[in-house]
């Protein structure tokens, strides 16, 4: 099997991995990546975090993640984040990229928040639907940015299952995030993605 080095991979999800890395809390000792796929983000997190767990329902993706990961301190499990027996409040950071639209979004946010230690940080990068024609200018801008990056970097197609179209619009996703995670920061990004960043209160 020809394995492309992580540094040579680029797509719309990987583009926002740096956003996640910058949001990690200082001194974070453990992280959970929900919907980890082949483990690209989990391996990046491991450079800053001593203990990383990646979880995904897709067994072939987890097999690829294990084959490509030689670092100690990183573990990949096949499982459902809703039912896997993680202890509550057991991770200093919880991340998720392009996974929330596969789940019941409200339940997914609540579950990830429950797994987070007080003072820990949740970072979600997700997909939502545009509303046309109102968002047409955003769609045109995204297409231009995509073409520029693709010429420069190429485009890596991941092997994980996809869901399209996403069930919620950006506006609906923003409203849900604000009600589910009080004080979170919701941002809409150029390459057909949004992000949610939230720090769990210490109390």
LUMDREN-153142 format. One record per residue (C-alpha): residue in one letter; x, y, z; residue number from 1. Coordinates in pm, 1 decimal. Layout:
{node A; {X; Y; Z}; NUM}
...
//
This chain:
{node X; {0.0; 0.0; 0.0}; 1}
{node X; {134.7; 340.8; -101.3}; 2}
{node X; {111.8; 569.1; 201.7}; 3}
{node X; {115.1; 944.1; 147.4}; 4}
{node X; {299.2; 1124.4; 429.1}; 5}
{node X; {69.9; 1335.2; 644.5}; 6}
{node X; {266.6; 1649.1; 554.5}; 7}
{node X; {183.6; 1594.2; 185.0}; 8}
{node X; {-190.8; 1553.5; 237.2}; 9}
{node X; {-432.4; 1839.7; 190.1}; 10}
{node X; {-808.8; 1867.7; 177.4}; 11}
{node X; {-1078.3; 2091.7; 324.8}; 12}
{node X; {-1065.3; 1913.5; 661.3}; 13}
{node X; {-687.3; 1905.6; 697.3}; 14}
{node X; {-678.6; 2276.4; 611.7}; 15}
{node X; {-835.2; 2351.2; 951.5}; 16}
{node X; {-622.1; 2119.0; 1164.9}; 17}
{node X; {-398.0; 2411.7; 1260.1}; 18}
{node X; {-700.4; 2591.9; 1400.4}; 19}
{node X; {-756.2; 2293.9; 1629.4}; 20}
{node X; {-392.4; 2269.4; 1734.1}; 21}
{node X; {-386.4; 2639.7; 1826.3}; 22}
{node X; {-694.7; 2594.8; 2044.1}; 23}
{node X; {-551.6; 2317.5; 2262.5}; 24}
{node X; {-537.9; 2420.3; 2628.3}; 25}
{node X; {-195.4; 2479.3; 2777.7}; 26}
{node X; {-59.3; 2167.8; 2947.0}; 27}
{node X; {-322.5; 1942.2; 2790.0}; 28}
{node X; {-240.8; 1584.3; 2894.9}; 29}
{node X; {-503.7; 1386.0; 2704.2}; 30}
{node X; {-712.5; 1429.2; 2390.1}; 31}
{node X; {-992.8; 1241.8; 2216.6}; 32}
{node X; {-1046.3; 1274.3; 1840.9}; 33}
{node X; {-1403.0; 1174.5; 1750.9}; 34}
{node X; {-1440.9; 1038.0; 1399.1}; 35}
{node X; {-1064.8; 1012.6; 1359.1}; 36}
{node X; {-1063.7; 834.6; 1021.8}; 37}
{node X; {-708.7; 740.1; 922.0}; 38}
{node X; {-568.2; 933.3; 1217.7}; 39}
{node X; {-410.4; 1236.6; 1050.8}; 40}
{node X; {-532.1; 1481.3; 1316.3}; 41}
{node X; {-468.2; 1237.6; 1602.2}; 42}
{node X; {-104.8; 1207.6; 1495.7}; 43}
{node X; {-75.7; 1585.9; 1481.8}; 44}
{node X; {-229.0; 1617.4; 1828.4}; 45}
{node X; {21.8; 1364.8; 1962.1}; 46}
{node X; {302.8; 1612.2; 1892.8}; 47}
{node X; {159.6; 1832.1; 2170.1}; 48}
{node X; {-44.0; 1594.2; 2387.0}; 49}
{node X; {107.3; 1293.2; 2573.2}; 50}
{node X; {-198.7; 1066.8; 2542.8}; 51}
{node X; {-430.0; 1068.1; 2238.8}; 52}
{node X; {-724.1; 841.8; 2159.6}; 53}
{node X; {-889.4; 828.8; 1817.8}; 54}
{node X; {-1232.4; 670.1; 1782.6}; 55}
{node X; {-1425.0; 587.1; 1466.7}; 56}
{node X; {-1705.7; 351.5; 1369.3}; 57}
{node X; {-1538.1; 265.2; 1039.0}; 58}
{node X; {-1311.3; -34.2; 1102.5}; 59}
{node X; {-1113.9; -6.9; 774.4}; 60}
{node X; {-1024.6; 353.1; 863.3}; 61}
{node X; {-905.7; 248.2; 1208.8}; 62}
{node X; {-694.7; -29.9; 1056.3}; 63}
{node X; {-528.6; 227.4; 828.4}; 64}
{node X; {-475.8; 460.4; 1124.0}; 65}
{node X; {-300.8; 187.1; 1321.5}; 66}
{node X; {-81.4; 91.0; 1025.5}; 67}
{node X; {32.2; 450.6; 981.5}; 68}
{node X; {92.0; 531.1; 1349.6}; 69}
{node X; {402.0; 409.7; 1529.0}; 70}
{node X; {407.7; 658.3; 1817.3}; 71}
{node X; {347.1; 539.3; 2170.0}; 72}
{node X; {88.3; 745.1; 2351.0}; 73}
{node X; {-166.8; 715.9; 2070.5}; 74}
{node X; {-447.2; 460.2; 2058.0}; 75}
{node X; {-714.0; 397.2; 1794.9}; 76}
{node X; {-1041.4; 222.4; 1878.5}; 77}
{node X; {-1334.3; 104.8; 1670.3}; 78}
{node X; {-1647.3; 223.1; 1843.3}; 79}
{node X; {-1945.0; 451.8; 1883.9}; 80}
{node X; {-1861.5; 762.3; 2085.1}; 81}
{node X; {-2208.7; 750.0; 2243.7}; 82}
{node X; {-2166.0; 401.4; 2387.1}; 83}
{node X; {-1791.6; 345.3; 2419.4}; 84}
{node X; {-1710.8; 318.7; 2794.0}; 85}
{node X; {-1507.8; 635.8; 2834.4}; 86}
{node X; {-1518.6; 781.3; 3183.8}; 87}
{node X; {-1694.9; 1117.7; 3205.3}; 88}
{node X; {-1464.6; 1421.3; 3223.7}; 89}
{node X; {-1161.9; 1215.0; 3119.7}; 90}
{node X; {-1001.9; 1427.0; 2841.7}; 91}
{node X; {-833.2; 1764.9; 2845.9}; 92}
{node X; {-934.5; 1820.8; 2483.2}; 93}
{node X; {-1198.2; 1670.8; 2257.0}; 94}
{node X; {-1180.1; 1730.0; 1882.9}; 95}
{node X; {-1399.2; 1633.8; 1591.1}; 96}
{node X; {-1363.0; 1709.1; 1219.4}; 97}
{node X; {-1635.1; 1647.0; 959.7}; 98}
{node X; {-1813.2; 1405.4; 1191.0}; 99}
{node X; {-2094.5; 1591.8; 1365.5}; 100}
{node X; {-2319.8; 1587.4; 1057.4}; 101}
{node X; {-2306.7; 1205.1; 1071.2}; 102}
{node X; {-2463.3; 1218.8; 1420.1}; 103}
{node X; {-2753.1; 1373.5; 1601.8}; 104}
{node X; {-2575.1; 1706.6; 1638.7}; 105}
{node X; {-2721.9; 1807.9; 1973.6}; 106}
{node X; {-2654.3; 1468.5; 2129.8}; 107}
{node X; {-2304.9; 1467.1; 1978.0}; 108}
{node X; {-2213.9; 1803.9; 2127.9}; 109}
{node X; {-2353.2; 1704.3; 2466.2}; 110}
{node X; {-2162.3; 1374.8; 2466.1}; 111}
{node X; {-1833.5; 1540.2; 2372.1}; 112}
{node X; {-1885.2; 1806.9; 2637.1}; 113}
{node X; {-1951.3; 1534.8; 2895.7}; 114}
{node X; {-1619.9; 1365.2; 2813.8}; 115}
{node X; {-1428.6; 1689.6; 2864.4}; 116}
{node X; {-1252.9; 1774.2; 3189.3}; 117}
{node X; {-1342.1; 2104.8; 3358.3}; 118}
{node X; {-1120.6; 2367.7; 3199.0}; 119}
{node X; {-1071.9; 2150.5; 2890.1}; 120}
{node X; {-1143.1; 2258.0; 2535.1}; 121}
{node X; {-1379.4; 2120.2; 2272.0}; 122}
{node X; {-1303.4; 2204.1; 1908.0}; 123}
{node X; {-1538.0; 2094.0; 1632.0}; 124}
{node X; {-1486.5; 2155.6; 1261.3}; 125}
{node X; {-1796.2; 2062.7; 1068.5}; 126}
{node X; {-2002.0; 2081.0; 751.6}; 127}
{node X; {-2336.2; 2253.1; 704.9}; 128}
{node X; {-2560.9; 2358.0; 417.2}; 129}
{node X; {-2557.0; 2697.7; 254.0}; 130}
{node X; {-2881.9; 2879.4; 187.8}; 131}
{node X; {-2912.7; 2985.8; -173.6}; 132}
{node X; {-2929.5; 3239.0; -324.4}; 133}
{node X; {-2840.4; 3426.1; -2.9}; 134}
{node X; {-2504.8; 3248.2; 35.8}; 135}
{node X; {-2410.5; 3252.6; -330.9}; 136}
{node X; {-2124.1; 3497.1; -275.1}; 137}
{node X; {-1978.8; 3263.3; -11.1}; 138}
{node X; {-2005.1; 2967.6; -247.6}; 139}
{node X; {-1823.0; 3154.7; -523.3}; 140}
{node X; {-1550.3; 3264.2; -282.1}; 141}
{node X; {-1508.4; 2907.8; -151.0}; 142}
{node X; {-1475.2; 2774.2; -504.5}; 143}
{node X; {-1199.5; 3023.1; -584.5}; 144}
{node X; {-1007.3; 2949.9; -263.7}; 145}
{node X; {-1044.5; 2576.1; -322.0}; 146}
{node X; {-899.3; 2601.2; -673.1}; 147}
{node X; {-599.0; 2799.9; -554.7}; 148}
{node X; {-517.1; 2552.7; -277.0}; 149}
{node X; {-574.7; 2251.9; -501.0}; 150}
{node X; {-329.7; 2382.6; -760.4}; 151}
{node X; {-69.2; 2440.6; -488.0}; 152}
{node X; {-124.8; 2132.7; -271.6}; 153}
{node X; {-324.1; 1876.1; -466.6}; 154}
{node X; {-623.1; 1710.4; -301.1}; 155}
{node X; {-615.4; 1400.7; -82.6}; 156}
{node X; {-934.2; 1192.6; -82.5}; 157}
{node X; {-991.9; 1022.1; 250.3}; 158}
{node X; {-1128.6; 669.0; 262.1}; 159}
{node X; {-1398.6; 720.0; 527.9}; 160}
{node X; {-1773.4; 709.7; 449.2}; 161}
{node X; {-1934.4; 1043.4; 359.6}; 162}
{node X; {-2274.8; 1201.2; 419.6}; 163}
{node X; {-2407.8; 1464.5; 180.4}; 164}
{node X; {-2582.5; 1699.2; 200.2}; 165}
{node X; {-2540.6; 1791.9; 566.9}; 166}
{node X; {-2878.0; 1795.2; 744.6}; 167}
{node X; {-2841.5; 2141.9; 901.6}; 168}
{node X; {-2771.0; 2488.7; 763.0}; 169}
{node X; {-2495.0; 2709.0; 902.2}; 170}
{node X; {-2755.4; 2922.0; 1078.1}; 171}
{node X; {-2919.7; 2619.7; 1237.3}; 172}
{node X; {-2583.3; 2483.6; 1345.5}; 173}
{node X; {-2483.2; 2814.9; 1499.2}; 174}
{node X; {-2809.9; 2837.2; 1694.1}; 175}
{node X; {-2769.0; 2481.1; 1820.2}; 176}
{node X; {-2409.7; 2540.1; 1928.5}; 177}
{node X; {-2499.9; 2856.8; 2115.2}; 178}
{node X; {-2780.6; 2687.9; 2308.1}; 179}
{node X; {-2591.7; 2362.4; 2376.9}; 180}
{node X; {-2254.6; 2513.4; 2471.6}; 181}
{node X; {-2301.4; 2842.8; 2651.0}; 182}
{node X; {-2019.1; 3082.4; 2571.4}; 183}
{node X; {-1885.4; 2891.5; 2270.0}; 184}
{node X; {-1732.6; 3066.3; 1969.8}; 185}
{node X; {-1890.0; 2976.4; 1634.0}; 186}
{node X; {-1712.7; 3077.3; 1313.2}; 187}
{node X; {-1793.1; 3013.6; 950.4}; 188}
{node X; {-1488.3; 2949.0; 732.5}; 189}
{node X; {-1412.8; 2984.5; 364.6}; 190}
{node X; {-1375.3; 2620.8; 258.7}; 191}
{node X; {-1728.7; 2501.3; 333.4}; 192}
{node X; {-1660.2; 2450.7; 703.3}; 193}
{node X; {-1755.4; 2600.9; 1039.9}; 194}
{node X; {-1581.5; 2571.0; 1374.3}; 195}
{node X; {-1705.4; 2559.5; 1731.4}; 196}
{node X; {-1461.0; 2626.6; 2014.1}; 197}
{node X; {-1570.0; 2591.3; 2375.4}; 198}
{node X; {-1395.7; 2572.9; 2709.8}; 199}
{node X; {-1573.5; 2376.4; 2980.7}; 200}
{node X; {-1626.6; 2579.9; 3297.5}; 201}
{node X; {-1414.2; 2484.0; 3596.6}; 202}
{node X; {-1711.9; 2473.2; 3831.1}; 203}
//
